[in-house]
Amino acid sequence: MTIRDEDEREQLAAEYALGTLEGAEREAFARALAADAGLAARVEFWGRLLAPLTEAAPAVDPPAALWNRIEAALVHPASTSLATAGWWSSLLFWRPVGVVGALAAVLLALYLGLAPPAAPTHVAVLNAEGSRQAVVVTVNLARASIAVRPLVPFPGAGALELWLLPGAGAPPRSLGLISATAAVERKVATDRWQGLAADAALAVSLEPAGGSPTGLPTGPVVCSGPLLALAHR
Amino acid sequence: MAAPELAVETLIARTALGDRGAFQALYRATAPRLFGLALLVLRRRDWAEDVMQEAFLAFWRRAGDFRPERGSGLGWMATIVRNRAIDRLRREPRVAGEPDREAPDPAPDALSRLVQSDEARRLAGCLGELDEQPRRAITLAFYEGLSHSELAARVGAPLGTVKSWIRRGLMRLKACFEQTEGGR
């Protein structure tokens, strides 16, 4: 549906923002909205105009468990209706941690003395907000090797599987199981590393013994971080 | 304990950088107001909790979309919570005549409580210029999440009449708003 009449557009946008549209009319408008940026801007305008009304709403303490639900859904968004294509498909989910981690990654790698001697091409610090968990991963594409170094031992049971998220929405690729405590260096087939996008990331998920049975992550993500290319000059 | 209280806008900006501590502080600072709003509109605790969870996941992912020059952080968050509550209601309307025992005070005197921000004062001023019926229809629709037909049943007026109150009221509100703002 395309709504052409300007007055009609404005009125429907206002009623949609107020929330009074219903039934088929509301559905038709929502469809039109998805394909019409101008219409979306009008709905946004009306939302902003009406927003101060929310200031008069009473304050009611939510149950304490609500925050726990929200926090759990952040770590494992597949359990919510928002993540329909699997948690890994939402690279937006990974990126925020990365912004914070980016500088730390480079500093840590330098601190650990990994950068010059091993001449890695990429580095990543995987972490999880709210925990001390951190893993430093250095990658040397020329040698097709990867070094994984947990700074803090992982607690608990289960297999830890390392994943490459190539970015640009491509599905994760397994880089194999890692140790909960020990540093590991090993070869990784070069084809695993093809087609890295600028938003490539690494993540560790908790999997059944022996690793994910499906070839894609099945368990919760315990830490993640962006894969940063190191410039050599 | 004595950590200084950061503005909601600052907490949103830090959340956009992936700072989970800031996100939790944002939740603590805003959840009671947002939950009260969700409960007011939905009048069901379980639905209000679902909507809060959806909304906070959206805040976590989309904090970077917030534009401080377009209004307050709490207003932005409240609009998202309310939109999701309305979506829920339109998908699955409340049963007519359902008791309201879980609803908080439905703010019959909402206008007089709208004194907190400059924007709220301006909007209250513009609402005050509307005729009684459009003003009542718009505030009822806003706070109780009523649709056109629910509103008609509620105030005992024909559907067409209620629709025209809403339309007329909203367009006058906009004219008043743009006058006081000097355009959008």
Chai-1 contact restraints between the chains, C-beta under 6 A:
chainA,res_idxA,chainB,res_idxB,connection_type,confidence,min_distance_angstrom,max_distance_angstrom,comment,restraint_id
A,Q11,B,R167,contact,1.0,0.0,6.0,A-B,restraint_1
A,A14,B,L170,contact,1.0,0.0,6.0,A-B,restraint_2
A,L18,B,A141,contact,1.0,0.0,6.0,A-B,restraint_3
A,G19,B,I86,contact,1.0,0.0,6.0,A-B,restraint_4
A,G19,B,G145,contact,1.0,0.0,6.0,A-B,restraint_5
A,T20,B,A141,contact,1.0,0.0,6.0,A-B,restraint_6
A,T20,B,S147,contact,1.0,0.0,6.0,A-B,restraint_7
A,T20,B,H148,contact,1.0,0.0,6.0,A-B,restraint_8
A,T20,B,I166,contact,1.0,0.0,6.0,A-B,restraint_9
A,E22,B,R90,contact,1.0,0.0,6.0,A-B,restraint_10
A,E22,B,S147,contact,1.0,0.0,6.0,A-B,restraint_11
A,R26,B,R90,contact,1.0,0.0,6.0,A-B,restraint_12
A,G47,B,T79,contact,1.0,0.0,6.0,A-B,restraint_13
A,R48,B,R70,contact,1.0,0.0,6.0,A-B,restraint_14
A,R48,B,G71,contact,1.0,0.0,6.0,A-B,restraint_15
A,L49,B,F177,contact,1.0,0.0,6.0,A-B,restraint_16
A,A51,B,G71,contact,1.0,0.0,6.0,A-B,restraint_17
A,A51,B,G75,contact,1.0,0.0,6.0,A-B,restraint_18
A,A51,B,T79,contact,1.0,0.0,6.0,A-B,restraint_19
A,P52,B,E119,contact,1.0,0.0,6.0,A-B,restraint_20
A,P52,B,A120,contact,1.0,0.0,6.0,A-B,restraint_21
A,P52,B,L123,contact,1.0,0.0,6.0,A-B,restraint_22
A,L53,B,F142,contact,1.0,0.0,6.0,A-B,restraint_23
A,T54,B,L37,contact,1.0,0.0,6.0,A-B,restraint_24
A,T54,B,A78,contact,1.0,0.0,6.0,A-B,restraint_25
A,E55,B,Q116,contact,1.0,0.0,6.0,A-B,restraint_26
A,E55,B,A120,contact,1.0,0.0,6.0,A-B,restraint_27
A,A56,B,A107,contact,1.0,0.0,6.0,A-B,restraint_28
A,A56,B,A110,contact,1.0,0.0,6.0,A-B,restraint_29
A,A56,B,R113,contact,1.0,0.0,6.0,A-B,restraint_30
A,A56,B,L114,contact,1.0,0.0,6.0,A-B,restraint_31
A,A57,B,G36,contact,1.0,0.0,6.0,A-B,restraint_32
A,A57,B,L37,contact,1.0,0.0,6.0,A-B,restraint_33
A,A57,B,L40,contact,1.0,0.0,6.0,A-B,restraint_34
A,P58,B,G36,contact,1.0,0.0,6.0,A-B,restraint_35
A,P58,B,P104,contact,1.0,0.0,6.0,A-B,restraint_36
A,P58,B,D105,contact,1.0,0.0,6.0,A-B,restraint_37
A,A59,B,P32,contact,1.0,0.0,6.0,A-B,restraint_38
A,A59,B,R33,contact,1.0,0.0,6.0,A-B,restraint_39
A,A59,B,G36,contact,1.0,0.0,6.0,A-B,restraint_40
A,V60,B,F35,contact,1.0,0.0,6.0,A-B,restraint_41
A,V60,B,G36,contact,1.0,0.0,6.0,A-B,restraint_42
A,V60,B,L39,contact,1.0,0.0,6.0,A-B,restraint_43
A,V60,B,P104,contact,1.0,0.0,6.0,A-B,restraint_44
A,D61,B,P32,contact,1.0,0.0,6.0,A-B,restraint_45
A,P62,B,A31,contact,1.0,0.0,6.0,A-B,restraint_46
A,P62,B,F35,contact,1.0,0.0,6.0,A-B,restraint_47
A,L66,B,E49,contact,1.0,0.0,6.0,A-B,restraint_48
A,L66,B,M52,contact,1.0,0.0,6.0,A-B,restraint_49
A,W67,B,Y27,contact,1.0,0.0,6.0,A-B,restraint_50
A,R69,B,Q53,contact,1.0,0.0,6.0,A-B,restraint_51
A,I70,B,Q53,contact,1.0,0.0,6.0,A-B,restraint_52
A,I70,B,F56,contact,1.0,0.0,6.0,A-B,restraint_53
A,A73,B,L57,contact,1.0,0.0,6.0,A-B,restraint_54
A,L82,B,L57,contact,1.0,0.0,6.0,A-B,restraint_55
A,L92,B,R61,contact,1.0,0.0,6.0,A-B,restraint_56
A,P96,B,G18,contact,1.0,0.0,6.0,A-B,restraint_57
A,V97,B,G18,contact,1.0,0.0,6.0,A-B,restraint_58
A,V99,B,L17,contact,1.0,0.0,6.0,A-B,restraint_59
A,V99,B,G18,contact,1.0,0.0,6.0,A-B,restraint_60
A,V100,B,L17,contact,1.0,0.0,6.0,A-B,restraint_61
A,V100,B,G18,contact,1.0,0.0,6.0,A-B,restraint_62
A,E129,B,R20,contact,1.0,0.0,6.0,A-B,restraint_63
A,G130,B,R20,contact,1.0,0.0,6.0,A-B,restraint_64
